[in-house]
């Protein structure tokens, strides 16, 4: 199987240089993936399918194997530039939800760039501090959440108060201090039909 390996910002890029990825290439692909994952800096792989135009079940199995092997090494296998036929097959088998699929290498780099900056953030860059103002903002957000929960609970009580199935009879109901009637509370009785 023809392929080329390069690296870009702590990621290893494996570019497949075959038009058909089938049973003839799956064993070589597996060996290449295993060799790359054994290297110290190659835990995260980008597998570029730009030149691949067709795939068979062995190729799909090899993609799954690359995904599993990289997960075992605490890394990722990211598949980029898949043609429409491969995307359709993966969607048909619901593997599009399991595998990491992106449209291009640049899209992956755009998503990874902030994570790389955060990873290197301890090397002289300022870290965020929690000040009194941020603590107050967090507390205000918590208060808003509590108020909505309390409001929802009071709505539940209002619904039970207005229940037409609970009768209020002046003779059986107890009076409150103001001479008004108190309604009986509780679950409504189920109508047996």
N, C-alpha and C positions, 0 to 999 in steps of 0.2 A: 504494500500500500504506500503510495506516495503521500508524504506529508512534510510540513516544515514546522519547526518549533521556534518561537521567539518569546521575549518577555517584555512586559510593559507595566511599569508601576506596581511591582510586586505580584503581578499576575503572569501566569504562563499561558501563552496562546498556541494552541495546536491547530494548524490549518490543514484540513484534508484537501488533497489535490487530486481527487478522483471524481469522475462524473457519476459513477454508480457506487453506492456503499452497500455491499451485499455480503453473502457468506464467504466470499473469497478474501474479504478484508477484515472480518470480525476478529480473527485470532491475532493478527498483527496489531489491530487497534487496541485490543485488550493489553497486549504486551507493552505497547507504547504508553498507555495510561498508567499501568503499574510502574514502569520505569520512571515516569514523570513524578508520580506521587511519592516515590521513595526518596526523591531529592528534597533537601531541606526547605527550599524556598518555593516549591511547586505544589503547595496544598490547594490552591485555588486555580482551576483551569478554565480557560475559555476555549471552547471547541468551535472552530469556525467552519461552517458548512457552505460557504459562498459558492464553491465550485461543484458541490454535490447536487445533482438534479433528480436522482432516483434512489430509493432505499427499499430493502426487503425486510422480512421479519428478523433476520440475523443482525441487520444493521440497527433495528429498533432495540433488540436485546443488548447489543453492544452499548447503545446510548444509556440504557437502564443500568448496565453494569458499571459504566463510567460514573454515573450518578451515585451508585451505592458505594463504590470503592472510595470516591472522594469524601463521602460522608463518613466512612469508617476512619479516614485519616483526618477528620475534623476540618474538612475543606469543602469546596463547592465545585461542581461541574456545571458550567454555564454554556448553553448552546446558543449560537448566534447565526444569523443570516440563513435561516432555513427556507427552502423553496416552498411554494404553496402545497405541493403534493405531500411533502413530509409533514407540514403543519396539519393538513387534513387527516392524515393517518394518525397522528398523535392526538388530535381532537376526537377522532372516532373511538379510540381506545382509552380516552380520558387520561392519557399520559401528559397532556399539555398542562394539567393542573399539578402534576407531580414533579416534572422537570423544570429547571430554570431556563426559560426561553426568552431571548431578547432579539430585537431586529438587527442590531449592529454592535460592533465592538465599542464604537463611540458612545452609544446609549449606556452600555455597562460602565464605561469610564466616567461618564457624567454622574451616574448614581453612586459610584464608589468614591469619587473624589472627596466629598465631605467626610466620609468615614476615615479615609486616609489622613485627612487633616486633623481629625479628632484623635486618631491613634498617636500622631506625633505631637499632640497638643502639650504634653508634659515637658517637652524640650524647649523651655524658655517662653512659651506662649502663655498669656494670662488665662487663668481659669475663672469660671463664673463664681461669684461669691453670693451667698444668701445674706442680704441686708435686711434691716427692719422693714423697709418699704416692700420688698418682695414677700417677706413673711406676712405683712398686712394684706397684700393682694391675695395670697393663698388663703388666708383666713376668710377674707370677704367671699371668695369663691365657695368655700365650704359652707358659709352661712347661707348663700343663695341656694345651695343644694338642700340644706336642712329645711329651709322655708318651703321649698317645693314638696318635700316629703310630708311635712306637717300639713300643708294645704291639701294634699291628696288624702291624708287620713281624715281630715275634717269633712271632705266630700263623701267619704264612705259613711261617716256617722249621719250626715244629712240624708243620705239615701235610705238608711234604715229608719230614720225618724219619719219620713214621708211614706212609709210602706202602707198601702191601703189594706193589707190583709190583717194587720194588727188593729184590733178594735179598741176604742177608748170609750168606756162607759163611765159616766159620772159616778155611778154607785160603786163600781169596782175599782176605779182609779183613785190613787191617793192624791191629796191636794198638796201643793207646795205652799210656801210662806205667803205668796201673793194671792192665793185663792184660785190659781190656775190649775189646770189639769196636767199631770205628767203622763207622757206616753209610755207604754210598755216597750222595752227594748228587747231585742233578741233576733234570732233568725226567723224569717217568715215561714209559716207552715206551708208544706207542699200540698198542692191541690191534687187529690186522687181522682182520676177520671176513669 
